[in-house]
Amino acid sequence: MVKEFPISPLEKIAKEAGKTVGADRVSAEASRELRNVMLEVADKIAADSVAVAQHAGRVTVKREDIILATRRK
């Protein structure tokens, strides 16, 4: 499955982060890799959130499930 997620916002995030350490430019390859990593992390959080909701006896994932999923490591 190909996941669509715009690179433009990630380029902005990377450029802003880079400015704090003196890196003014971010390569297209770096932006794509940031997207890939962020999508992997998002998939893991989503899966963990579903597990939290199921544990609570629900089929709907709530905000609290995402918060719990990201804090339970």
C-alpha positions, 0 to 999 in steps of 0.5 A: 500500500502506498501512503500519501502524505505531503512532503512540503510540511515536513520540509518546513519542519526539517528546515526550521529544526535545521536553523537551530543548528546552522543547517539551512537546507534539507535535501529531498531525500532527507525529506522523503526519509523523514516522511517514511519514518514518521509514517512508520511511527504513526502506524505503530501508534495507531496499532497500539491505540486500537489495542488500547481501545479494544482492551477498554471494550470499545471499537472506537479509538479515542484521543485518550487511547492515542495518549495512552498508547504513546505514553506506555513505553 
